[in-house]
Amino acid sequence: MSNRKMITAALPYANGPVHIGHLAGVYIPADVYARFQRRLGKDVAFICGSDEHGIPITIRAKKEGVTPQDIVDKYHEIIKKSFSDLGISFDEYSRTTSKNHYETSQDFFKVLYEKGKFTEEMSEQYFDKQAGEFLADRYIVGTCPNCGNENAYGDQCEKCGTTLSPSELINPKSMLSGNVPILKDTKNWYLPLNDYEDFLNEWIIEGHKDDWKPNVYGQVKSWLNDGLKPRAMTRDLNWGVPVPLPNAEGKVLYVWFDAPIGYISFTKEWAEKNGKNWKDYWQSEESDLVHFIGKDNIVFHCIIFPAMMKAHGDYIMPKNVPAFEFLNLENDKISTSRNWAVWAHEYVEDFPGQQDVLRYALLSSAPETKDNNFTWKDFQAKNNFELVNKFGNFINRVISFTNKNFEGKVPNGVLDEECKAAIKTGIEDVSIYLEKYEFRNALSAFMRLVDYGNLYLQNAAPWKTIKEDVNIAGQAMFVGAQIAAVVAQLCEPFMPFSAEKLFGYFNIEKKNWEDLKNSEIQIEAGHKIENAPLLFTPIEDSVIEAQIQKLEDTKQNNKKTNPNAKPMKEEITFDDFMKIDLRTATILEAEKVEKADKLLKLTVDTGVDVRTVVSGIAESFTPEEVVGKQVMILLNLAPRKIRGIESQGMLLLTTKPDGKLSFVTPDDSNVENGIEIG
C-alpha cells in the first residue's frame, strides 16, 4: 500500500451554496478519509476547488442580470467558508478561473492535440437565431425520451437520471429565447472514447471487480457494454477556458475536460506553496489516487477523465472512486432550484458551535450504497440520544467523577484483558471500515466503544463503591479514563471540533494511529484531567420546529405561480368585501404636487361625480401620460389630506418587474364611468 495519498473531492459548481446533500455525499466522507490517512502517517494531498465554468454559472448570471465572474466570485467565497466552518480539511481549495488552471488545462489539451488524440469534426449543433449563439447542452430543454419529463436538459434528465445528448430530446427549445433552435454546422475537437474501451475494460471491469463499490462498477460496466462514442472536448461558448489553437475563436474547453484537470492544477498550487513536487502525486505509481464524488459524476471520473489521462500518457489511474448515492430531505429530493435544501452556511449560523452534530448526523445517514433520507427529527434524536446521552454522558462521567473525587487526577489502576480487547477491537474496526470506505460502519464501531465505556462504568458503579473502598472506585475510573482517551483519539476524523475539545479536557496530544494501536495505557495514573463543560447539549423541540417551519414555508413558496408575489393579506369576510365600492373612472386632469417628487394631483370623473385624488405615481408617469386614462377607483375610501390636498379615493395599480407602476384598467376601453366592479 502506497505511503502517498492523492485525495480529491468533486468540484462544487460556484452557482450556489453547498447543501447537506453535497456534504453527506462527498465532502464529509472525503474529509474523514483524509484525516484518517494523515493519522496513519501518510503523505496526504487533499484537493478541491470551485468549478467556475459550468453552464449553471451562466444560467444563474443571466437570471440575476450580472456577469458570470460576479456569480463565481460570490459563491466561491461562500462555499470556501462553509467548508472551513464545517472542518473540511482541504490542503488546497482553489478555483478554475485561476491563471494557473487556465495554463494547466490548456497545456493538457495541447499535449493531446499534438499527439493526434483528437479528431476534428464538423457537426450540426443547435443554434438560437434570436440570441445569435450556439446553445450549450444545458441551454436546451425538451421531453426526455426515457421517462417523458418535459423539462429534461440537453445533457441529462434530472428526473430519471438518464444521460442525454440534445439530439435525443423531443421538442427541444432554447432556454435563452424559448424558441425552437435550428441546427447549424460548427467544428469541434472530439476525443474518441471508443478507442479506450479495451483499456477501460481491462483496468476497471477486470482489475477492480472485487474492490470498487457495486454502484460504481455497475454503472461503468453498463456504459462499456453499450459501447462508447467520441465526445466533443470543446464547446461554442464565451465562458470557459479558451481552446489554445489558432482559428478557435469563440470556443472553450468542455467543462468536463477542464474541471477534473482542476485537481491537477490545484495540486500544483499546493505543492508550490509547500515545497513539494506535484508530479509525485499524479505521475508516480507510488501514489494512490482516490476520487470522492456523487453518483451523477461516475461517468466523468471513471470513463472520460481516465481516457484523457491515458491519452496523455503521463498520469496514474485512480485506485478507487467511492461514489455515493443521493441524500433526500424530509422524504423529498433536494433541489437547489426549489430551495428545498439545508444550506451549509445557514446551518452554521443557526447552530453555532454544533458543526460536529451535523457531521455525525450526515455520516450516520450517509448514502453509501443507496439513496438515504435526512429529517430534522432524526437529526435531533441523533444529537439528544446518541451524542448527549451516550457519548457526552460517558465523557462527563469520567471527567466530573475524577475531578470531584480524585482532585482531577487519574487514579491508580490496571487495564483488564476484557477492556484491552474492547479498545483493540474498536481501533481495528474503525481502521478496517475506513480503509474500505464504509463510513457508517466505522462510525458505528466508534459508538460501540462509547457504549462499552458507558456499560463498564454502569456495572462498576464507582459512585457506590467509593463509599466503601476508594481504591475499587479508582480502578474503575482508571479504566474509564483509558477508554475515554481512546474515544477522544478515534473521534477526530469524524468530529474534529469535539476531538479538539477532548484533547484539551484530557490534556493529551493527537496521536499517530499506529501509536494509538500500540499503546495499552493512554493516560498514566496521576495525569491531570480538566473540569470541563458538557461536550454536547440537547437540542430543544422549538429549535427543530423552526427548521421544519422554514422548509414548510419553502414548500408553500414553491406553490406560487409568481415567486415574487407578496403573501396574502389578512382574510376578510364576504360582508367586508361587499362594503368595497370599486368603479370605472377616467382621469380628466393631472398636475404635479409642489415639493413632492412622487405625487400627482388628479381630477377624476367617477360617473358619480368629479373628484380629486392624490396618487404616488409621479415616478412612473408624467401628467401628460395619464390624462384621458381609464382607470379603476376605490370610491368609498374615507377622504384624507395629503400635502394639504383632500384626496377622495384610491386608484388601482400594480408593480411591474422593473419596479414601474401599471394601471389596472378595464379590457374594454368603451366602458362608461361609474360602472361597479365586483
N, C-alpha and C positions, 0 to 999 in steps of 0.2 A: 504494500500500500504506500502511495506516494506521501512524502512529507510536505508537499506544496499543494495548497487548495485554492483553485481559482473559482470563486463562487459568484454567480451573477443572479440578480433579481430582475424580472421583466420591467422594462422601462415604462413608467406610467405616462399616459397622454397628458400633456400640460394644457388641457382644455377644461379642467375642473378639479376640485379637491379629491383627496383619497377617501374612500369609504371602507366600512368594515369588511365588505366582500374582498376588496384588494388585500386588506391586512391579513384576513384569515386564509386566503387562497395563495398568497405569495410571500408577503414581506415578513410577517411574524415567524412562520416556519423557517424561512431563509435565515433570519436573524438568529433563531435558536441554533440552527445548524452551524452557522459561522462562529457563534460564541463557543459552542461545544468544541469545534475543531481548534480554536485558539487555546482552549483549556487542555487539549491533548498535546499542545506544543507545536502544532502545525504552523507552517508559514502561510498565512491566510491573506488573500486579497478578496474583499467582499465589495463588489462593484455594482453601481446602479446610476441612474440619471433620468432626467426628464426627456421624453420623446416629444420633440417640438415641431416635427414636420408632418404629423399625421393630418389627414383630411378633416378629422374632427376639430382641429385647431382653426382651420379656415372657415369651417361652418360656424363655429362659435364667434369668430371675429365678424363675419357678415351679420350674424344675428344681433351682435352688440354694437355694430357700427364703428368698430375700431380696427386696427391693423392686427395681423397675426402675431407680430412681435409684442404688441401690447398684451395680448392674451397670454403668451408663453411667459413673459416676464412676471405677470401677476401670479399665475398658478404654479410656476416653478418655485417661487418663494413659499407659497402656501404649502405645497407638497413637501418641500425640503424641511420646513419647520415641523410639520406633522410627524414626519419620520423621526426627527430628532427628539421631539417631545415624547414619543412613544418608545424611545430607546432602541430604535432600529440602528444598529451599529455599523453603518456603511463605512468602509475605509475611504471611499470616494463616492460622492454624489454630484454628478456633473450634468451637462445638458448638450443636446445635439445641435444647438445653434452656435457652439463654440468654434473658434478658428481651428483649433486642433482637430475637432471632429470632422469638419469640412475637409481638411487636408488628408486625414487618415482614410476616410471613406472614398474620397476621390482617388487617392493612391491605390487603394484596393481595387477599385473599378478599372484603373488604367492597367494594373498587372493582368487582370483577366482579359482585358481588351487586347493587350499586346501579345498574350499567349493564344489569342484566337478562340477564346472560350465562348464568346458571344456570337450570335447570328443577327445580322441586320435585316429587319423585315418591315415591309410596308403592310399596314393593316388598316381596316376600317374601324374607326372609333367614333363614339358618339360625340357630337358637336352641337352646342347650343347656339343657334344663329343669332338669337336676340342678345345673349350675353357676349357673343363673339369669342368663345373659348371652348377648348376640348373639355369634356367632363370626366373628372376622376370617378372611379367606381362608386365612391360614397355620395357623389352628387347625382346619382341616378337611382330612382326608386321605381318599383313596379311590383307585379304579383309574383310571388315565389312559385316556381313550377313544382316544388316538392310538397308544400303544405297549403298553398293558396293565400298566404299572408299578403295583403295588398300593399304593405309598407316595407317590403324587403329592399335592402340596398343592393347595389351592383356588385358587391364583393361578398355579401353574407346576408342570410336571413336570420335576424336575431330571435325570431320566434321558434324556429326548428333547429337552428344552428348550422344549416347547410351552407357550405362554401359555394359561392356562385361567381359567374362572370356576367357582365352587363348583357351580353347577347342572349343569356338564358332567361332573363326577366320577361314576363308577359306584360304588355302595355307599359313600356318604360317611359318615364318622364324626367325632365330636368328639375332638380331642386332649386336651380338658380332662377328660372323663369316660370316653371310649371308647364312649359311647352313640351311637345314631343320632339326629342332631339333627332338630328339627321346623322347619317353615317358619312364620315369624311376620311380620306386617306391621310395617314401620318406614318413616319418612320420611327421605330424604336429598337432598342437593343435587347435581345432575348437570351436568357440562359436556358439551354436545352436540358431540362431536368431529366428527361428520358435517358440521357447519356449516363446518368448516375444511378440508374435503377439497380444494376448489378452490385455496385459498391454499397448502396444503402441496404440492399437485401442481405449482403454478407455481414455488414457492420452491425445492423440492428436486429434483423429477423433471425439471423443465426447467432450473432455474437451476444445479444442481450435478451434472449428469450427467458432467461432464468432470473435476471436481476433488475429488469425495468418494471415499473408498475403496469398492471394489466391494461389500465385505461389508455396509457401512452402507447404501449406496444400494440394494442389492438387497433388504435386509430392509424398508426403508421402502416401497419400491415394492410389495412383496408385501402389506404391511398396507393400503396405499391401494387396491390392486387388489381386495382382499377387502371393502372398504368399512368405514368407521369407525362406531362406535356410541357413544351417550352413555355416559360413565363417571362413577360417583359420586365426588365430591371430598370427601365426608365419610364418617365411619365411626362405628358404635356401639361405642365403646371408652372405657376410662377412663385411657388413657395416650397423651398426644399434645397437640397444640395445640388448645385448646377452640375450637369453632366460635363466632365472635363475633356471634351473633344471639340474640334473645330466644327462649325456648322451645326451646333447642337443648341442654338439659342432657343429659349422657351421650354427647355427640357430639364428635368431634375431627376435625381436618383429615386427609384421606387422606395417608398418609406420602409418597406420590409427588406430592402437591400441596405439602406444606411443605418436603420435603427439598431440591429444586432451588432453592427460594426462599432456602435457606441460602446459596447462592452470593452472593446479593444482600445478605442481612443481614450476612454476614461481610465483604463488601467495605465496607459501611457502617462496621463496626468499625475496619477497617484505615484507611479514609480519614480517619476522625475522629482517629485517633492520629497521622496523618502530614500533616495539613493539606491533604487532597485533597477533591475533590468526587466522591462516589461515582457521581453521575449521569453524569459524563463517561465512565465505563467501561461503563455499562449502557444509557444512553439517548441516546448520541451516535453518529451514523454515522461519526465519525472514529475509532471504536474497533472493533477486531477481537475478537470473542468466540469462544473455542475451548474446547470441552469434551473432556477426556480421560476415556474410560470403557471398561468392558469390554463385550463384545457383548451380555450379558444386559440391559444398560441402554439399548440403542439406541432402543427404542420410547418410553421415557420422555423421553429427551433430544431426540429428533428428531420426535416427534409430540405428546405430551402437554404438555411444558413449552413448546415453541414455540406451541402452541394457546393456552395460558394467557397467554403474553406478548402474543400477537396480540389476544386478548380484552381484555387490559388496555389496550393501545394505546400505551404509552409506551416500550416496550423494543425493542432491536435483536435481530435473529436471529443465531444462531451462524454464523460464517464457515466453520467446519469442526467436525466431530465425529469425530476419528480413533479410532474404537473398535477395540480389539484383541480377538483371539480368546483362547482359554484356554491356560494352561500346565499340562501334566501333570507328575507327579513319578514318576520311575522307571517310566515307561510305565503309570501308573495315575492316574485323575482325582484331583486334590487335593480333599480332603474335610475340612471342619472337624469334622463330627460323628464321623468315624472317626479324627481326629487324624492323618490322612495329609497332612502338610504339613511344610515347613521354615519355622518361625516366625521373623520378623524379629528379635525381641528375643532369641531363643535363639542365632541366628546371631552377633549382635554379642557375646554372651558367649563363645561357643565359638571365634570367630575375631577376637580383639581386634586392632584396627588394620588389619583387612583388609576394610573396607567396600567399597573400590573393586573388589576381586576379585569380590564378589557383583554389584555394579553392572555390571561388564564382562561377566560370565558371563550375566546375565539379558538384557542388551542384545543380546549376540551371538546369543541364542536367543529373542529377543522374538517372541511370537506375533502378528505384524503382520497377516498375511492368512490364516493357518490355525493350528490348534492346534499347539503345539510341546511339546517334552519337556525336562525338566531331570533330569540324573543327576549323582550325586556324582563319578563317574569323569570325566565330561566337564568338570565344574567344575574338578577337579584338573588335567586336561590343559590347559584354557584358562589356568590360572594358571602351571603349570610350563613349558609350551611357548610360549605366546603372551606372557604378561606378564613372566615371569622371563627366558626365553631370548631373546626378541625385544626387547620394549620396555625392560625393565630392563637387559638386556645392552648395548643401544645407549647408554643414558644413562650407564651405568657406564664404558663405554669412553671416552666423551668426558671425563667428569669425572676418572677416575683417570689417564688418559694426560696430560691437560693439567696436572694437579697434579704428577705425577711428573717431567714433562719440561719444563714451561714455567712453573713456580712458581705454578700455578693461574691464570695469566693467558692470555686468548685471544690466540694468536699472530697475526702479520700474515698477510693473505691476501686473495684476491679470490673472489667468488662467480661461478662459471662459468655459462654460459647453461643448460646442462642441469640444474644444481641449481636455478637460479631457476625453471625451468619445472616441475620436480618439486614444489617448495614451493608455487608458484602453483596448480598442479593440486590439490594436497592441500587447500589452504584453500578453493578454489572448490567442489570436490566435496563436502566436508563441509557447506558452506553450502547448496548446492543440495539435497542429500538431507535436511537438517534442515528446510528450508522445506517440503519435500514430505512430512514426517512419516515418512521412510524411515530409521529409526534404525539398523537393522542395516547398511544400505548406508553410512550416514555413519560408523559405527564401522569398517567395512572400509576406507573411504577414509583414515581416520586411520591405521590399521595399515599401509596401503600406504606411507605416508610413513615410518613407522618402519622398514619393510622396506628402503625405499630408503636410509635412513641407514645401516643395517647393511651393505647391499651396497656402498655408497660406501666405507665405512671398510675393508671386507674387500678391495676392489680396490685402494685407495690404500695399504694396509698400512703406516701410519706407524711401527709398531713395527719394521719392517725398514728403511724409508728413513731413519729418524733416525740410523742408524749411519753413513750416507754423507753425508746433507745435511739438516741440521736445518730449513732453510727449506722443503724439499719436505714434510717431515713437518708443519711448522707450517701450511702451506697446507691440508693435509688436515684438520687439527684446527680450523682457522678455519671451514671448510665444515661440518664435523661439529657445531660449536657453533651455527651458524646453524640447521641442521636441528633440533637438539635444542631450541633456544629456541622454534621454531615448534611443535614437538611438545608442548612444555610448555603453550603457549597453547591449542592445539587440544584437548588432553585435558581441559581444565577442565569443559566441560559434561558429559562422560561420567564422568570420575573426578576429582571436585573435591579429594579429600584428597591424591591423588598430585600434582595440579597445584600445590596449596599447597606441598608439599614441593619441587617442582621450581622454583617461583618463589624459594624460599629457597636452594636449591642454586646457582642461576644468578644470584642477586641481581638479579632482574628483577621488574617490576610486571605485573599482569594488564592486558592491552591491550584497548581497543575493537577490535572486529572489523575495522572499516574501516582503522584504523591498522595492524593486523596485515597486511592485504592490501596496503597501500601502502608498507610498509617492506621494502626489499630486504635491508638489514642489520639484524638483530635485536640482535646484540651486537657492539660495536665492539672492535677489537684493543686489548688491554691490560685489558679488563674482567675482574674477579676472579670466578673460579668456586670455590665452596667444595668442599673434600674431604668427600664425603658418604657415608653408608651406602647399602647397596643399596636400590633403590626397591621391589622385590618379593623375597620369599623363597619357596623351594619348599615345597609342602605335602606332607608325608610320607604314605605309604600308610596308616600306622596311624591317622592323623587321619581319613582318608576312611573307613576300615573302621569306625571308631567311629560315624560318622554313618550308614553303611549298617546297622550293627547296631541303632542306635536305631530306624530305620524297620522293621527286621525284628521288633524287639520290639513295635512298634506293631501290625504285621500279626498277630502271634501273639495279642496282647491283644484284637484285634478279633474273633478267633475264639471268645472266651469268650461263653458264653450269659449269664453273670453277670459284668459288668465289675469288680465289687468282690471277686470271688473271688481268694484269695491263690494264688501259684504252687504247683505240685505239689511235695511234699517229695521227698527223695532216693528213688530207685527201690529197692524191696525185691524179694527173690525169693519164689517160691511157698512155699519151705520156711520163710522168715521169717514169712510170713503164717500158716502152719499152726501156728506157736507161739502165736499170739494166741488167748486164750480169752475170747470175748465171751458174756455170759449175760443173760437177762432177770432182773430183780430188783424188789423192792418196798421203798420206804423206810418203815420202821416208826416211827422216832422222829427228831426233829430239834431241835437247840438251837444257839444262837449260841456261838461260841468267845470267851472273855473277851479283851478288848483287841485284837480282830481284827475290823474292820468288814466284811471281805469273806468271812469263813469261817463255815461251818456244820458242826457235828459231826453226822453221820448214822449211824443204826443201820439196816443194810440186810439184808434176807432175800434171799440169793442162790440159794436152793434147795439149795445145797451146805452152807451154814452161815449163821449170822447174824454179821455183822462190822461194824466201824467204818470209815467213810470220811470224811475231812475234805475239803470241797469249797469252792471260792471262788465261791459263788453267792449270798451274802447280800445283795448289792446288787440282785439281780433277783428274789429270792423271800424271803418270810418263812418261819420254821419251820413255821407252820401250813399254808402253801400246799403244802408238799412232802410232808407226811405222807400216806401211802397212795398216793403217785405210783408208777406202774410205770415202771421205767427200764431202761437198758442199762448194764452194768458191765463194765469190763476186769478180769477176775477174777484173772489170774495176773501182775499187775504187782507187782514186789517191794515189800514194805512200806517206808514211810519215816515218820519222825517230823515232824509239823508242829505247831508251838507246843506241843511236849511230848506230843502225842497221836499214837499209831501209826495211820497211815492204811493200810488194806488194800484197794487197788483204786482205780479211777478211773471216774467216771460220764461218759457220753457226752452232750455238749451242743453246741449251735451258737449263733452270734450272729445276732440279727435286725437289720434295717436301722437300728432305733432304738438299737442298742447293747445291748439287753437280751438275756439268755441264754434259750435254749429247750431243753428236754429232747428228746433223740432217743428216741422211745418206739415200742413195737410198735403196728401198726394195730389189732390185736385186743386189747382190754383184758382178755380172759379167758385170756391165755397164762399158763401156770404159771411160777413162778420156777425158774430154773436151766436153762431151755431154751437150748441152744447156738445161736449166731448165726454163720452162715458157709456 
